[in-house]
Amino acid sequence: MNFAVYLPLLRQAPVRRLLLVAVAARFPHAAAGVLLTLHIVETLGLGYAAAGTVAAVMTVGFATGAPWRGRRVDSAGLRRALLPSVVGEAAIWSAAPFLPYSWLLVAALAGGILALPVFSVVRQCLGVLVAPAQLRTAYALDSIGTELTFMAGPAAGVLLATQLSTALGLVLIGVSSAAAGLLLIWLNPPTRTPADTGDGAAPAIAPATPAAGRLRASFAWLTAGVAAVLAAAAGAGLLLTGTDVGIVAALRQGGNVEQLGLVFLFWCGASLVGGLLYGALHRSVSPLVLLAVMGVLTIPLGLSSDPWTLSLLSIAPGLLCAPVLAAASERVAALVPEDRRGEAMGWYGSALTVGSALGSPLAGTVIDAAGARGGFAAVGTAAVVLALAGLAARSANRVRRRRLAPAAGSREEVPPGGEVSSPDR
């Protein structure tokens, strides 16, 4: 483990600027969830079920829009792909506070679809700016930045709602999100290596092919290895949001809700430390293995009897939060060709979003029936099952490839002095 690897990376001005912009761009959305909930409950006078419905609709928008936004980055370039998001963020969030609830649902869906694709863009650009040997460290730093924004963002949302108003807070979300998009457009970090970008024009249109053939070619990057990484992303999202709900339920059962900040400090702080440790490693670790271990370590949180015990038990799984996300991004960058990486990162973001959307209701349903202990056990077990399924599928695919390799090799002519290679996907 070598922490000195961070210094050369942070000395690179383009990388340093991109990581700082990523933190600034994620911050508004980290605050938006709390602000929107308080606006619906306090300002509109509706219940938490109504707020939850808006959050669910926005999640559907995120999951639907992320792959499309990523594909636009691949095909049209960063600046043209981000312009709709800049306009959409400013218009939708500025209008949202003044809409009736029914139209707010429509705005939430549109806002999710047109959301600034910070996650996929930043990770795609890091894959170009950073040498392969430094990619693990770069993704770990980005995961740490993400953790910081989601630690401070909700608190900022509450502050805006209580000190100003929810309406003004939502307008500020739109303005700051649009400003972050403009800053990304101004920086224009590369999404392809110079050999691939040319003059920045979109790739030439290929000859017409049947629809089925175009569809297969469009998803040629979606190999068994990539599918396993997407499963890891979904499992991580499920585990993180499920654990979040379980922590709140455990504290409520003990009458210690006011200690929520203490537990989150330990849990999120452990994730920051884990990200630093993972970025300093000499070799990568499978995100599926990290997810399985994290799931196992989450189950004992149900044994806590007080806030301090819960805080201490949260350290072990918390150490793996940032690493599992960094490792998954690293695998996507390694497995997907550069010209399709934006779309792949978009699907990765969608998988994470879908998993996050499933984690809360899964944990909540089990908690209603069996208490917080059951909630931790449910989401931890679900994450382990997803991880093991991904590992099994990846192993079966490798066996199949080994069996097919001799037959393929016997039919393929190897040029003199050359060799036939096939990357492990």
C-alpha positions as CSV (number, residue, x, y, z in Angstrom):
1,M,0.0,0.0,0.0
2,N,1.5,3.3,-1.1
3,F,-0.2,6.6,-0.3
4,A,2.4,8.5,-2.3
5,V,0.4,7.6,-5.4
6,Y,-2.0,10.4,-4.7
7,L,0.6,13.1,-5.1
8,P,1.4,12.7,-8.8
9,L,-2.3,12.5,-9.6
10,L,-3.2,15.7,-7.7
11,R,-0.3,17.5,-9.3
12,Q,-2.0,17.1,-12.7
13,A,-4.0,20.3,-13.0
14,P,-6.7,18.9,-15.4
15,V,-7.3,16.0,-13.0
16,R,-7.4,18.2,-10.0
17,R,-9.8,20.6,-11.7
18,L,-12.1,17.8,-12.8
19,L,-12.3,16.3,-9.3
20,L,-13.1,19.7,-7.8
21,V,-15.8,20.4,-10.4
22,A,-17.3,17.0,-9.8
23,V,-17.7,17.8,-6.1
24,A,-19.4,21.1,-6.9
25,A,-21.6,19.5,-9.6
26,R,-22.8,16.7,-7.3
27,F,-23.6,19.0,-4.3
28,P,-26.9,20.5,-5.6
29,H,-28.4,17.1,-6.3
30,A,-27.2,15.8,-2.9
31,A,-29.2,18.7,-1.3
32,A,-32.2,18.4,-3.6
33,G,-33.7,15.3,-2.2
34,V,-34.1,16.7,1.3
35,L,-35.3,20.1,-0.1
36,L,-37.9,18.5,-2.3
37,T,-39.2,16.4,0.6
38,L,-39.5,19.4,2.9
39,H,-41.1,21.4,0.1
40,I,-43.8,18.8,-0.4
41,V,-44.4,18.1,3.3
42,E,-44.0,21.6,4.8
43,T,-44.8,24.0,2.0
44,L,-47.5,22.0,0.0
45,G,-48.8,20.4,3.2
46,L,-48.8,16.9,1.8
47,G,-47.6,13.7,3.4
48,Y,-44.4,11.7,3.2
49,A,-46.0,9.3,0.8
50,A,-46.5,12.1,-1.7
51,A,-42.8,13.1,-1.2
52,G,-41.8,9.4,-1.7
53,T,-43.7,9.2,-4.9
54,V,-41.9,12.3,-6.3
55,A,-38.6,10.7,-5.3
56,A,-39.5,7.5,-7.0
57,V,-40.6,9.3,-10.2
58,M,-37.3,11.2,-10.3
59,T,-35.4,7.9,-9.8
60,V,-37.1,6.5,-12.8
61,G,-36.0,9.6,-14.7
62,F,-32.4,9.2,-13.6
63,A,-32.3,5.5,-14.5
64,T,-33.9,6.2,-17.9
65,G,-31.9,9.2,-18.8
66,A,-28.4,8.2,-17.7
67,P,-27.6,5.7,-20.6
68,W,-29.1,8.2,-23.2
69,R,-27.0,11.0,-21.8
70,G,-23.9,8.8,-21.9
71,R,-24.5,7.8,-25.5
72,R,-24.9,11.4,-26.5
73,V,-21.5,12.2,-25.0
74,D,-20.0,9.3,-27.0
75,S,-21.7,10.4,-30.3
76,A,-21.9,14.2,-30.1
77,G,-19.1,15.2,-27.8
78,L,-19.3,16.7,-24.3
79,R,-20.3,20.2,-25.0
80,R,-23.3,19.4,-27.2
81,A,-24.4,16.6,-24.9
82,L,-24.4,18.7,-21.8
83,L,-26.4,21.7,-23.2
84,P,-29.8,20.1,-22.8
85,S,-29.0,19.3,-19.2
86,V,-27.9,22.9,-18.5
87,V,-31.1,24.3,-19.9
88,G,-33.2,21.6,-18.3
89,E,-31.7,21.9,-14.8
90,A,-32.2,25.7,-14.8
91,A,-35.8,25.6,-16.2
92,I,-37.2,22.6,-14.3
93,W,-35.8,23.4,-10.8
94,S,-36.7,27.0,-11.1
95,A,-40.3,26.2,-12.0
96,A,-40.7,23.3,-9.6
97,P,-41.5,25.3,-6.4
98,F,-44.4,27.0,-8.1
99,L,-46.1,23.9,-9.6
100,P,-49.1,22.0,-8.2
101,Y,-48.3,18.5,-7.1
102,S,-49.6,16.8,-10.2
103,W,-47.3,18.9,-12.4
104,L,-44.5,18.5,-9.9
105,L,-44.5,14.8,-10.7
106,V,-44.0,15.6,-14.4
107,A,-41.2,18.0,-13.6
108,A,-39.5,15.4,-11.4
109,L,-39.5,12.8,-14.2
110,A,-38.2,15.4,-16.7
111,G,-35.6,16.6,-14.2
112,G,-34.3,13.1,-13.7
113,I,-34.1,12.4,-17.5
114,L,-32.3,15.7,-18.1
115,A,-30.1,15.6,-15.0
116,L,-26.5,16.6,-15.5
117,P,-24.7,13.3,-16.0
118,V,-21.9,14.1,-13.6
119,F,-21.2,10.6,-12.5
120,S,-20.7,9.1,-16.0
121,V,-18.9,12.2,-17.5
122,V,-16.4,12.5,-14.7
123,R,-15.5,8.8,-14.7
124,Q,-15.3,8.7,-18.4
125,C,-13.0,11.7,-18.5
126,L,-10.8,10.3,-15.8
127,G,-10.4,7.2,-17.9
128,V,-8.8,9.4,-20.6
129,L,-6.9,11.9,-18.5
130,V,-5.3,9.3,-16.2
131,A,-2.8,6.6,-17.0
132,P,-4.1,3.0,-16.5
133,A,-1.8,2.5,-13.5
134,Q,-3.4,5.6,-11.8
135,L,-7.0,4.9,-12.6
136,R,-7.7,3.0,-9.3
137,T,-6.4,6.0,-7.3
138,A,-8.4,8.5,-9.5
139,Y,-11.7,6.6,-9.0
140,A,-11.0,6.3,-5.3
141,L,-10.6,10.0,-5.0
142,D,-13.8,10.6,-7.0
143,S,-15.6,8.2,-4.7
144,I,-14.3,10.1,-1.7
145,G,-15.5,13.4,-3.2
146,T,-18.9,11.8,-3.8
147,E,-19.1,10.7,-0.1
148,L,-18.2,14.2,1.0
149,T,-21.0,15.8,-1.0
150,F,-23.6,13.3,0.3
151,M,-22.5,13.9,3.8
152,A,-22.8,17.7,3.5
153,G,-25.5,18.1,0.9
154,P,-28.5,17.0,2.9
155,A,-27.4,19.3,5.8
156,A,-27.2,22.2,3.4
157,G,-30.6,21.4,2.0
158,V,-32.1,21.5,5.5
159,L,-30.3,24.8,6.2
160,L,-31.7,26.4,3.0
161,A,-35.2,25.2,3.8
162,T,-35.2,26.4,7.4
163,Q,-33.2,29.7,7.0
164,L,-34.6,30.8,3.6
165,S,-37.5,28.8,2.1
166,T,-37.9,25.6,0.2
167,A,-39.0,27.5,-2.9
168,L,-35.8,29.6,-3.0
169,G,-33.7,26.6,-2.1
170,L,-35.1,24.6,-5.1
171,V,-34.4,27.6,-7.4
172,L,-30.8,27.8,-6.1
173,I,-30.5,24.0,-6.9
174,G,-31.4,24.7,-10.5
175,V,-29.1,27.7,-10.8
176,S,-26.1,26.0,-9.2
177,S,-26.7,22.7,-11.3
178,A,-26.8,24.8,-14.5
179,A,-23.7,26.7,-13.4
180,A,-21.8,23.4,-12.8
181,G,-22.8,22.2,-16.2
182,L,-21.5,25.4,-17.8
183,L,-18.3,25.0,-15.9
184,L,-17.9,21.5,-17.3
185,I,-18.6,22.8,-20.8
186,W,-16.0,25.5,-20.3
187,L,-13.4,23.0,-19.0
188,N,-14.4,20.5,-21.8
189,P,-12.3,17.6,-20.4
190,P,-11.5,15.0,-23.0
191,T,-13.9,12.0,-23.3
192,R,-11.6,10.3,-25.9
193,T,-7.9,10.0,-26.4
194,P,-6.6,12.4,-29.1
195,A,-6.2,9.5,-31.6
196,D,-9.9,8.8,-31.3
197,T,-11.4,12.3,-31.0
198,G,-10.0,13.8,-34.2
199,D,-11.6,17.2,-34.8
200,G,-14.4,16.5,-32.2
201,A,-17.0,15.7,-34.9
202,A,-19.4,12.8,-34.4
203,P,-18.3,9.5,-35.8
204,A,-19.1,8.8,-39.4
205,I,-22.4,7.0,-40.0
206,A,-21.9,3.3,-40.8
207,P,-23.6,1.7,-43.7
208,A,-27.2,0.7,-43.2
209,T,-27.7,-2.7,-41.5
210,P,-30.8,-4.5,-40.4
211,A,-32.4,-3.3,-37.2
212,A,-31.5,-6.5,-35.3
213,G,-27.9,-6.2,-36.4
214,R,-27.7,-2.6,-35.3
215,L,-29.2,-3.5,-31.9
216,R,-26.6,-6.2,-31.4
217,A,-23.8,-3.9,-32.5
218,S,-25.1,-1.2,-30.2
219,F,-24.8,-3.4,-27.2
220,A,-21.7,-5.3,-28.2
221,W,-19.9,-3.8,-25.2
222,L,-22.4,-5.5,-22.8
223,T,-20.4,-8.7,-22.2
224,A,-20.8,-11.1,-19.3
225,G,-18.0,-9.2,-17.4
226,V,-19.7,-5.9,-17.8
227,A,-23.1,-7.4,-16.8
228,A,-21.5,-8.7,-13.6
229,V,-20.2,-5.2,-12.8
230,L,-23.7,-3.8,-13.3
231,A,-25.0,-6.4,-10.9
232,A,-22.4,-5.2,-8.4
233,A,-23.5,-1.6,-8.9
234,A,-27.1,-2.5,-8.3
235,G,-26.2,-4.5,-5.2
236,A,-24.1,-1.6,-3.8
237,G,-27.0,0.8,-4.3
238,L,-29.5,-1.6,-2.7
239,L,-27.1,-2.2,0.3
240,L,-26.4,1.5,0.9
241,T,-29.9,2.8,0.8
242,G,-31.2,-0.3,2.8
243,T,-28.5,0.3,5.4
244,D,-29.5,3.9,5.6
245,V,-33.2,3.0,6.3
246,G,-32.0,0.3,8.8
247,I,-29.9,2.8,10.7
248,V,-32.9,5.2,11.0
249,A,-35.2,2.4,12.1
250,A,-32.7,1.1,14.7
251,L,-32.3,4.5,16.3
252,R,-36.1,5.1,16.3
253,Q,-36.7,1.8,18.0
254,G,-34.3,2.8,20.7
255,G,-35.6,6.3,21.0
256,N,-32.3,7.8,19.8
257,V,-33.1,9.4,16.5
258,E,-31.2,12.5,17.6
259,Q,-28.0,10.4,17.4
260,L,-28.4,9.9,13.7
261,G,-25.6,12.3,12.9
262,L,-23.2,10.4,15.1
263,V,-23.8,7.1,13.4
264,F,-23.6,8.6,9.9
265,L,-20.3,10.3,10.9
266,F,-18.8,6.9,11.7
267,W,-20.3,5.2,8.7
268,C,-19.4,7.8,6.1
269,G,-16.1,8.6,7.7
270,A,-15.2,4.9,7.4
271,S,-16.1,5.1,3.7
272,L,-13.7,8.0,3.2
273,V,-10.9,6.1,4.9
274,G,-11.7,3.0,2.9
275,G,-11.5,5.0,-0.3
276,L,-8.1,6.3,0.6
277,L,-6.9,2.8,1.4
278,Y,-8.2,1.3,-1.8
279,G,-6.7,4.0,-3.9
280,A,-3.3,3.2,-2.4
281,L,-3.4,-0.5,-3.2
282,H,-1.0,-2.0,-5.7
283,R,-3.7,-4.1,-7.4
284,S,-7.4,-4.0,-8.0
285,V,-10.0,-6.1,-6.1
286,S,-13.1,-7.5,-7.8
287,P,-16.2,-5.3,-6.9
288,L,-18.2,-8.5,-6.5
289,V,-15.9,-9.7,-3.8
290,L,-16.0,-6.3,-2.1
291,L,-19.8,-6.3,-2.3
292,A,-20.1,-9.8,-0.8
293,V,-17.8,-8.9,2.1
294,M,-19.7,-5.6,2.7
295,G,-23.0,-7.5,2.7
296,V,-21.8,-10.0,5.3
297,L,-20.4,-7.1,7.5
298,T,-23.7,-5.2,7.3
299,I,-25.8,-8.0,8.9
300,P,-24.2,-7.6,12.4
301,L,-25.5,-4.0,12.5
302,G,-28.7,-5.6,13.7
303,L,-27.0,-6.7,16.9
304,S,-26.5,-3.1,18.1
305,S,-28.2,-2.1,21.3
306,D,-27.3,1.7,21.5
307,P,-26.1,4.4,19.1
308,W,-22.4,3.9,20.1
309,T,-22.5,0.2,19.3
310,L,-24.3,0.9,16.0
311,S,-21.7,3.5,15.2
312,L,-18.8,1.1,15.9
313,L,-20.4,-1.8,14.0
314,S,-21.0,0.5,11.0
315,I,-17.2,1.1,10.6
316,A,-16.5,-2.4,9.0
317,P,-19.1,-2.2,6.2
318,G,-18.5,1.5,5.8
319,L,-14.8,0.9,5.0
320,L,-16.0,-0.9,1.8
321,C,-18.5,1.7,0.5
322,A,-16.2,3.9,-1.5
323,P,-14.0,1.0,-2.6
324,V,-16.8,-1.1,-4.1
325,L,-17.9,1.9,-6.2
326,A,-14.4,2.7,-7.3
327,A,-13.6,-0.9,-8.1
328,A,-16.8,-1.2,-10.2
329,S,-15.9,2.0,-12.2
330,E,-12.4,0.7,-12.7
331,R,-13.7,-2.6,-14.2
332,V,-16.1,-0.8,-16.5
333,A,-13.2,1.4,-17.8
334,A,-11.1,-1.8,-18.3
335,L,-13.8,-3.8,-20.1
336,V,-15.6,-1.3,-22.4
337,P,-14.0,0.3,-25.5
338,E,-13.4,4.0,-25.1
339,D,-15.9,5.0,-27.8
340,R,-18.7,3.3,-25.9
341,R,-17.6,4.1,-22.3
342,G,-19.9,7.0,-21.8
343,E,-23.0,4.9,-22.5
344,A,-21.6,2.1,-20.3
345,M,-21.0,4.5,-17.4
346,G,-24.6,5.7,-18.0
347,W,-25.9,2.2,-17.6
348,Y,-23.7,1.7,-14.5
349,G,-25.3,4.8,-13.0
350,S,-28.7,3.4,-13.9
351,A,-27.9,0.1,-12.2
352,L,-26.8,2.0,-9.1
353,T,-30.0,4.1,-9.2
354,V,-32.3,1.1,-9.6
355,G,-30.5,-0.8,-6.8
356,S,-30.9,2.3,-4.6
357,A,-34.6,2.5,-5.4
358,L,-35.1,-1.2,-4.4
359,G,-33.1,-1.0,-1.2
360,S,-35.4,1.3,0.7
361,P,-38.7,-0.6,0.1
362,L,-36.9,-4.0,0.7
363,A,-35.5,-2.8,4.0
364,G,-38.7,-1.0,5.0
365,T,-40.9,-4.0,4.3
366,V,-38.8,-6.4,6.4
367,I,-38.4,-3.8,9.2
368,D,-42.2,-3.5,9.5
369,A,-42.4,-7.2,9.9
370,A,-39.2,-8.1,11.9
371,G,-37.7,-4.8,13.1
372,A,-34.4,-3.2,12.2
373,R,-32.4,-6.4,12.8
374,G,-34.4,-8.0,10.0
375,G,-33.8,-5.1,7.7
376,F,-30.0,-5.3,8.0
377,A,-30.2,-9.0,7.5
378,A,-32.4,-8.7,4.4
379,V,-30.3,-6.1,2.5
380,G,-27.0,-7.7,3.6
381,T,-28.2,-11.1,2.4
382,A,-29.5,-9.7,-0.9
383,A,-26.2,-8.0,-1.6
384,V,-24.3,-11.3,-0.9
385,V,-26.7,-13.2,-3.2
386,L,-26.2,-10.7,-6.0
387,A,-22.5,-10.8,-5.6
388,L,-22.3,-14.6,-5.6
389,A,-24.6,-14.8,-8.6
390,G,-22.3,-12.3,-10.5
391,L,-19.2,-14.3,-9.5
392,A,-20.8,-17.6,-10.6
393,A,-21.9,-16.1,-14.0
394,R,-18.4,-14.7,-14.6
395,S,-16.8,-18.0,-13.7
396,A,-19.2,-19.9,-16.0
397,N,-18.4,-17.5,-18.8
398,R,-14.6,-18.0,-18.4
399,V,-15.1,-21.7,-18.5
400,R,-17.1,-21.4,-21.7
401,R,-14.5,-19.2,-23.3
402,R,-11.7,-21.6,-22.4
403,R,-13.7,-24.5,-24.1
404,L,-14.4,-22.4,-27.2
405,A,-10.8,-21.1,-27.4
406,P,-9.2,-24.3,-28.9
407,A,-11.8,-24.6,-31.6
408,A,-11.6,-21.0,-32.5
409,G,-7.8,-21.2,-32.5
410,S,-7.8,-24.2,-34.9
411,R,-9.9,-22.3,-37.4
412,E,-7.9,-19.0,-37.1
413,E,-4.8,-18.4,-39.0
414,V,-2.1,-16.6,-37.0
415,P,0.1,-14.3,-39.0
416,P,3.9,-14.9,-38.9
417,G,5.3,-13.4,-35.8
418,G,1.9,-12.5,-34.5
419,E,-0.6,-13.9,-32.0
420,V,-4.3,-14.0,-31.5
421,S,-5.5,-12.5,-28.2
422,S,-8.9,-12.1,-26.8
423,P,-9.4,-9.9,-23.7
424,D,-11.1,-11.5,-20.7
425,R,-14.5,-9.9,-20.7
